[in-house]
Structure formats: structure tokens, C-alpha cells
Amino acid sequence: MGTQIDKFPNDNPLIQPIHTTVKGRARYKVNGLYGSQALKSYLELRLSQEEKIAEVRANHFTGNVLVIFDSPQSPNAIASLILDVVLDYRIEDRKLPVRTTSLKTVLAEAKNLQRQEKRNIFIQKFKLPSVALLTTAAGLSIATGRLTNAVVITGIAIANAAIGYAKSQMVDSAQTPTQRKVKAGRQLAIVSGVISSLVFCTLLMHASGLDAVILLAIQRLHTPILDTIMLGITSFGNPPVLLLICLGLAIGPLFYKRRREATSLGIAAIGALGLNYWLKLLFGRARPALWDWIIHVGHHSFPSGHAMGSMVIYGFLAYVLAKQFPQWRRQIFASMTGLIIAIGFSRLYLGVHWPTDVAAGYAVGLVWLIACIIGMELWQKYSLLGGASQEEAIAPSTQTYFLPA
């Protein structure tokens, strides 16, 4: 642990910086990592325990390590830290007994444990307070004869539980078990809380007749200048504009050589439009007519297509941008959240949607957004597993493994 941080040699035989131009993000070539699952696990475990490192991904198929760290840290400091970990691994490696075993046996044992853990996690998700609240709301809808509402709420409850399960499976394996549980619990609490709150507010406003009261209160804010501003804001949620944004980004530099992300964005956009159209036909709710509109609209009102579409498209872009530029994660999410909220409010200001339309659009859009993100992450995960399986087929069935404690 005595390497000089500020004078890390670029020609070090063990650690070679590959890409360090992005602040807070660096990639290194580690000698000995290629083909070593044990070193991969050791690197991820040790580095993830460092407070200054936010995320680490080691790839034993390429021999590279990607590290996302706090901005004040320098790439040389991270390289020195990786070097110390590699040296520690080599020292511990010599002390460990050599275990010769079949790769298939190791994988089979790991898969059995994973199946048991996944079953337990999935059952636990149905015990969440948010899922229980949605289930209760579905029961009340059945009791009052609103079967359509009950079906939709039940679907959201099941989706909520499934999202919680999938989110817990997506947590980075580079973290320690305690860190994984804390991160999964925090993310699940936020997502479930937002979805449940939106559904609850929708039901509350609809049952108490607050829709008209809120719209009439917003009408008092009308001015010619605000009319122009709101027309401009609402245009960012128009379906043609959203599709053009998706098309432009898919062929632009953000998604260059990122076929998986571009395809997922397209699926998210088309799926959101189709799902919204189907829900509008299902509920067939008329638009509010409390004053003369200054914008032409058609079709039904519930749920809001602008709210749902903006949640899906801009939410997806926020996720991709935050992964690409983690040092600006908060600013990215804050900006996109502000835009999504502004688009929803513009629909209320223009008087073309009830507040419950917008709240429901946000709720359904968030569920679909998370489903698309999970699908994209699982696609990436199983693509990597497919590459591992091919390499396993080429390699001998019996190999020597060093298993650090």
C-alpha cells in the first residue's frame, strides 16, 4: 500500500490506464485479470469497499476494470489503489490451497442457491406496504362496483412487486452483500412510494371531486404570457415531438455504438404510445370543458398521454445520461424531473386534462419506464452471460481456481 499516488508510472506492468479523460470515470488494463474470475471477484469486492469509489466493474473477458469515483480523486490515485489490491491478491493467492474442480459443478451450485434466494425475494415483495395499499384499493374498487379500476390497480400492484424483485436483482454485484441490501431497499422504497402515491392521489382526487376544484384554481393564473409559455412547454410532450427526439438521439452520438440502449428507447416510446392509446379506449373518459381551449386536442382524456410519454422518454434519457455522466447525475435527474412536471402542469393549465389524468399518466408511465430499464439491464446481463457460456464451451471442463476468502 505504499505506491506514490501522484507519480504513478504510465508504463507500470500491472496497471495501465486506458481512458481517463472523463472526470470521475476511468478504465484500466489489469495484467492477470484476463480469464481470472477469482481476481475479478477480488477486485470488485475490495474496491467497492472504498468510500471514494462509487462503482466498479471488472471484466475478466477483456482484462479491463471500469471505476467510477468521486471527482476530487485523480485517475493516478485510483490506479495506485488498484495496484495495491492486485498485489494483495497475489500475496493471498500464494497462501491459499489450490482447488481443482469442474466449472460446471461450480456453476450448478451457484445457480441452485440463486434460485432459492430469488423465490424468497419475490414472495417478500408482495409483503411491501405499497403493494398492500394498492391491493386494498383494488378491493375497495370491487366493493363499489368499479371492476375496471380494480383490474388496473391490481395490475399495477403486481407490476410494483415484480419491479421490486427485478430491481433487487439488478443491484451491482461489485458491492458487498450489505451494500446490495441497503441500495436495493432504498431504490425499491423510492420507486414503490412514488407509484403508490400517484395511484392513491388519483383515487383520492377522483373520489372527492377535487378535479374541477384544482382546474378552476389554476384557471385564475391565466395570462397571455403564461399561455404562450405553456403552449411551448406542452409541445415537448407531443407524440410527434417525442418520436422525433427518440429518432434523433438514436442516430446521434449519445447512442453511437449502443444498439441495446437505442433499441430499448424505441421500444419504450412505441410501447408508451400504444399502452396509452389502449387505456384511453378502455376508460373512455371525456376531457374537461370548464373553459374554451386555446389548443386543439382529440381522443379521450384518461390517462394523460403527455404525462405518460414525457415520463417514459425523458425518464429513460435521464437514466442513460446519468450512467454516462455520473458526476452530473443529480443535475440530470433534477432537470428531467422539472421538465416532466412542467409538461404535466401545462396540460392542467390549458384545461385539456383533469388532474387525475396527469397523475395516472405519471404512474403508468413510471411503471412502463422501469420495466423498459429493467429489460435493457437484463438484456445486457444475459448477453454477458452468453459470452461467458461460449468461453466455457471452448475452455477445458476442469480448471484450477484460487478462491480468496
C-alpha positions in Angstrom: 0.0 0.0 0.0 3.0 2.3 -0.4 2.7 3.3 -4.1 3.2 7.0 -4.7 -0.2 8.4 -5.8 0.9 11.5 -7.7 3.8 9.7 -9.5 2.1 6.6 -10.8 4.2 5.3 -13.8 2.3 5.0 -17.1 4.4 2.0 -18.0 3.6 0.0 -14.9 3.5 -3.7 -16.0 0.5 -4.5 -13.8 -1.9 -1.5 -14.3 -2.2 0.5 -17.5 -4.7 3.5 -17.7 -6.8 3.2 -20.9 -9.3 6.0 -20.7 -9.1 8.8 -18.1 -10.4 11.9 -19.9 -13.9 11.8 -18.3 -13.8 13.3 -14.9 -14.7 10.8 -12.2 -14.6 7.9 -14.6 -11.5 5.8 -15.7 -10.8 2.5 -17.3 -7.6 0.4 -16.7 -6.0 -2.7 -18.1 -5.0 -5.1 -15.3 -2.4 -7.7 -16.0 -3.6 -11.1 -14.9 -7.3 -10.2 -14.9 -8.0 -11.8 -18.3 -9.5 -15.2 -17.7 -9.4 -15.0 -13.9 -12.8 -15.0 -12.3 -11.2 -15.1 -8.9 -9.2 -11.8 -9.5 -12.3 -10.2 -10.9 -14.3 -11.0 -7.8 -11.5 -9.9 -5.5 -11.0 -6.6 -7.3 -14.8 -5.8 -7.2 -15.1 -6.8 -3.6 -12.1 -4.8 -2.3 -12.6 -1.7 -4.5 -16.3 -1.5 -3.7 -15.4 -1.2 0.0 -13.5 2.1 -0.7 -15.6 5.2 0.2 -14.2 7.2 -2.6 -15.3 4.7 -5.2 -18.9 4.8 -6.3 -18.9 1.9 -8.7 -16.5 -0.7 -10.1 -16.8 -3.3 -12.9 -14.1 -5.8 -13.7 -14.3 -7.8 -16.9 -12.2 -11.0 -17.0 -13.0 -11.4 -20.7 -11.2 -8.2 -21.6 -8.9 -7.7 -18.7 -10.3 -4.2 -18.1 -11.6 -2.5 -15.0 -14.0 0.4 -15.1 -14.1 2.6 -12.0 -16.5 5.5 -11.2 -15.2 7.6 -8.4 -15.5 10.9 -6.5 -14.4 13.8 -8.7 -11.7 15.1 -6.2 -9.8 11.8 -6.7 -7.3 11.6 -9.6 -7.0 8.7 -12.0 -3.5 8.1 -10.7 -4.8 7.7 -7.2 -7.3 5.1 -8.4 -4.6 3.3 -10.4 -2.4 3.1 -7.3 -5.3 1.7 -5.3 -6.0 -1.0 -8.0 -2.3 -1.8 -8.0 -2.3 -2.3 -4.2 -5.3 -4.6 -4.5 -3.7 -6.7 -7.2 -0.5 -7.0 -5.2 -2.5 -8.0 -2.1 -4.4 -10.6 -4.2 -1.1 -12.1 -5.4 0.2 -12.4 -1.8 -3.0 -14.0 -0.6 -3.2 -16.2 -3.7 0.1 -17.9 -2.7 -1.2 -18.7 0.7 -4.5 -20.3 -0.4 -4.8 -24.0 -1.1 -5.4 -24.8 -4.8 -8.8 -26.3 -5.5 -9.3 -28.2 -8.7 -12.9 -28.6 -9.6 -15.3 -28.7 -12.6 -16.5 -25.4 -13.8 -20.0 -26.9 -14.4 -20.1 -28.1 -10.8 -19.3 -24.6 -9.5 -21.9 -23.0 -11.8 -24.6 -25.6 -10.8 -24.1 -25.0 -7.1 -24.3 -21.2 -7.6 -27.4 -21.4 -9.7 -29.3 -23.5 -7.1 -28.5 -21.0 -4.4 -29.6 -18.2 -6.6 -32.9 -19.9 -7.4 -33.7 -20.3 -3.7 -32.8 -16.7 -3.0 -34.9 -15.4 -5.9 -38.0 -17.3 -4.8 -37.7 -15.8 -1.3 -37.2 -12.3 -2.6 -40.2 -12.4 -5.0 -42.5 -13.6 -2.1 -41.3 -10.8 0.1 -42.1 -8.1 -2.5 -45.8 -8.9 -2.1 -45.5 -8.0 1.6 -44.4 -4.4 0.9 -46.7 -1.7 2.3 -47.1 -0.1 -1.1 -48.3 -3.3 -2.7 -50.6 -3.9 0.2 -52.0 -0.4 -0.2 -52.7 -1.0 -3.9 -54.3 -4.3 -3.2 -56.6 -2.7 -0.6 -57.5 0.0 -3.2 -58.4 -2.7 -5.7 -60.6 -4.4 -3.1 -62.5 -1.1 -2.5 -63.0 -0.7 -6.2 -64.5 -4.1 -6.4 -66.8 -3.4 -3.5 -68.0 -0.2 -5.1 -68.6 -2.0 -8.5 -65.7 -0.4 -10.4 -64.3 -3.5 -11.8 -62.2 -1.8 -14.5 -60.5 0.3 -11.8 -59.9 -2.9 -9.8 -58.3 -4.7 -12.7 -55.9 -1.8 -13.5 -55.0 -1.3 -9.8 -54.3 -5.0 -9.4 -52.1 -4.9 -12.4 -50.1 -2.0 -11.0 -49.8 -3.9 -7.7 -48.4 -6.9 -9.4 -46.1 -4.8 -11.5 -44.9 -3.0 -8.4 -44.0 -6.3 -6.8 -42.3 -7.5 -10.0 -40.4 -4.3 -10.3 -39.2 -4.6 -6.7 -38.0 -8.1 -7.4 -36.2 -7.2 -10.6 -34.6 -4.1 -9.1 -33.2 -6.2 -6.3 -31.6 -8.5 -9.0 -30.1 -5.6 -10.9 -28.0 -4.2 -8.0 -24.4 -4.3 -9.0 -22.6 -7.5 -7.9 -19.5 -5.4 -7.3 -21.0 -4.3 -4.0 -20.8 -6.2 -0.7 -24.0 -8.1 0.4 -24.8 -5.4 3.0 -24.4 -2.6 0.4 -26.6 -4.5 -2.0 -29.4 -4.9 0.5 -29.2 -1.2 1.5 -29.2 0.0 -2.1 -31.9 -2.3 -3.2 -34.1 -1.4 -0.3 -33.6 2.3 -0.8 -34.4 2.2 -4.5 -37.4 0.0 -4.0 -38.8 2.2 -1.3 -38.5 5.3 -3.5 -40.0 3.7 -6.6 -42.8 2.0 -4.7 -43.5 5.1 -2.8 -43.8 7.3 -5.9 -46.0 4.8 -7.8 -48.3 4.2 -4.8 -48.6 7.9 -4.0 -49.6 8.7 -7.6 -52.2 6.0 -7.6 -53.5 7.0 -4.2 -53.7 10.7 -5.2 -55.6 9.7 -8.4 -58.2 7.7 -6.4 -58.5 10.4 -3.8 -59.0 13.3 -6.2 -61.5 11.3 -8.2 -63.5 10.2 -5.2 -63.6 13.6 -3.5 -64.3 15.6 -6.7 -61.2 17.7 -6.5 -60.6 17.6 -10.2 -62.8 20.5 -11.0 -61.7 22.5 -8.0 -58.0 22.2 -8.9 -58.6 23.2 -12.5 -60.6 26.2 -11.6 -57.9 27.3 -9.2 -55.3 27.0 -12.0 -57.5 29.0 -14.4 -57.0 32.1 -12.2 -53.3 32.1 -13.2 -54.1 32.6 -16.9 -52.3 35.5 -18.6 -51.3 35.9 -22.3 -47.6 35.5 -21.5 -48.3 32.3 -19.5 -50.5 31.0 -22.3 -47.6 31.3 -24.7 -45.1 29.7 -22.3 -47.4 26.8 -21.5 -48.1 26.1 -25.2 -44.3 25.9 -25.7 -43.8 23.6 -22.7 -46.7 21.3 -23.7 -45.2 20.9 -27.2 -42.3 18.9 -25.6 -44.8 16.2 -24.7 -46.5 16.0 -28.1 -46.2 12.4 -29.5 -44.6 13.5 -32.9 -42.0 15.6 -31.0 -41.2 12.7 -28.6 -40.8 10.3 -31.5 -38.5 12.8 -33.4 -36.4 13.2 -30.2 -36.1 9.4 -30.0 -35.1 9.1 -33.6 -32.6 12.0 -33.4 -31.0 10.6 -30.3 -30.9 7.0 -31.6 -28.8 8.1 -34.6 -26.8 10.7 -32.6 -23.6 10.5 -30.6 -25.3 9.6 -27.3 -26.3 6.2 -28.6 -23.4 5.7 -31.0 -22.4 2.0 -31.0 -25.1 1.5 -28.3 -27.6 -0.7 -30.1 -29.1 -2.0 -26.9 -29.9 1.4 -25.5 -31.2 2.7 -28.8 -33.5 -0.3 -29.3 -34.7 -0.1 -25.7 -35.5 3.6 -26.2 -37.5 2.8 -29.3 -39.4 0.0 -27.5 -40.1 2.4 -24.6 -41.5 5.1 -26.9 -43.7 2.9 -29.1 -44.9 0.9 -26.1 -45.9 4.0 -24.2 -47.9 5.4 -27.1 -49.6 2.1 -27.7 -50.4 1.5 -24.0 -51.7 5.0 -23.6 -54.0 4.7 -26.6 -55.4 1.4 -25.3 -56.0 2.8 -21.8 -57.8 5.8 -23.3 -60.1 3.5 -25.2 -60.6 1.3 -22.1 -61.7 4.2 -19.8 -63.3 6.5 -22.4 -63.2 9.5 -20.1 -64.3 12.8 -21.6 -62.0 15.8 -21.4 -62.8 18.7 -19.1 -64.8 21.6 -20.7 -64.6 24.2 -17.9 -63.4 26.9 -20.3 -62.6 27.4 -24.0 -59.3 25.7 -25.0 -56.6 27.5 -26.8 -55.2 24.3 -28.2 -56.7 21.6 -30.4 -57.0 18.1 -28.8 -58.8 15.0 -29.6 -59.4 11.4 -28.3 -60.2 10.6 -24.7 -58.7 12.1 -21.5 -57.6 9.3 -19.2 -54.7 8.9 -18.7 -52.7 11.9 -20.0 -50.6 10.9 -23.0 -48.3 13.9 -22.5 -47.6 13.0 -18.8 -47.1 9.3 -19.6 -45.0 9.9 -22.7 -42.7 12.5 -21.1 -42.2 10.3 -18.0 -41.1 7.4 -20.2 -39.0 9.2 -22.8 -37.3 11.9 -20.6 -37.0 9.5 -17.7 -35.2 7.0 -20.0 -32.9 9.7 -21.3 -32.1 10.8 -17.7 -31.2 7.2 -16.8 -28.9 6.8 -19.8 -27.3 10.2 -19.3 -26.8 9.6 -15.6 -25.0 6.4 -16.3 -22.8 8.1 -19.0 -22.0 11.1 -16.8 -22.3 10.0 -13.2 -20.7 13.2 -11.9 -23.7 15.2 -13.1 -26.3 12.6 -12.0 -28.2 14.9 -9.7 -28.3 17.8 -12.1 -29.6 15.4 -14.9 -32.4 13.9 -12.8 -33.4 17.3 -11.4 -33.6 18.9 -14.9 -35.6 16.0 -16.4 -37.9 15.8 -13.4 -38.6 19.5 -13.7 -39.4 19.1 -17.4 -41.7 16.2 -16.8 -43.6 18.1 -14.0 -43.8 21.2 -16.2 -45.3 19.2 -19.1 -48.0 17.7 -16.8 -48.8 21.1 -15.3 -49.1 22.6 -18.8 -51.9 20.1 -19.6 -53.8 21.3 -16.5 -53.2 25.0 -17.3 -54.5 24.5 -20.8 -57.6 22.8 -19.4 -57.4 19.7 -21.6 -56.8 17.2 -18.8 -58.1 16.5 -15.3 -55.5 16.3 -12.5 -56.3 12.6 -12.1 -55.4 12.1 -15.8 -52.0 13.6 -15.3 -51.4 11.7 -12.0 -52.4 8.4 -13.6 -50.3 9.1 -16.7 -47.2 9.6 -14.4 -48.0 6.4 -12.5 -48.4 4.2 -15.6 -45.5 5.9 -17.3 -43.2 5.2 -14.4 -44.2 1.6 -14.3 -43.5 1.2 -18.0 -40.3 3.2 -17.8 -38.9 0.9 -15.0 -40.0 -2.2 -16.9 -38.0 -1.0 -20.0 -34.9 -0.1 -18.0 -35.0 -3.5 -16.3 -35.4 -5.2 -19.6 -32.4 -3.3 -21.0 -30.3 -4.2 -18.0 -31.3 -7.8 -18.1 -30.6 -7.9 -21.8 -27.1 -6.7 -21.1 -26.7 -9.1 -18.2 -27.7 -12.1 -20.2 -25.6 -11.0 -23.2 -22.5 -11.1 -20.9 -23.6 -14.5 -19.6 -23.9 -15.7 -23.2 -20.4 -14.7 -23.8 -19.3 -16.5 -20.7 -21.0 -19.7 -21.8 -19.3 -19.6 -25.1 -15.9 -19.2 -23.4 -16.8 -22.0 -21.1 -17.5 -24.3 -24.0 -14.1 -23.6 -25.5 -12.2 -23.9 -22.2 -11.4 -27.3 -20.7 -14.0 -28.7 -18.3 -11.6 -28.9 -15.4 -9.6 -25.9 -14.4 -7.6 -24.7 -11.4 -9.2 -21.9 -9.3 -7.8 -19.8 -6.5 -10.6 -18.8 -4.2 -9.6 -15.9 -2.0 -11.5 -15.6 1.3 
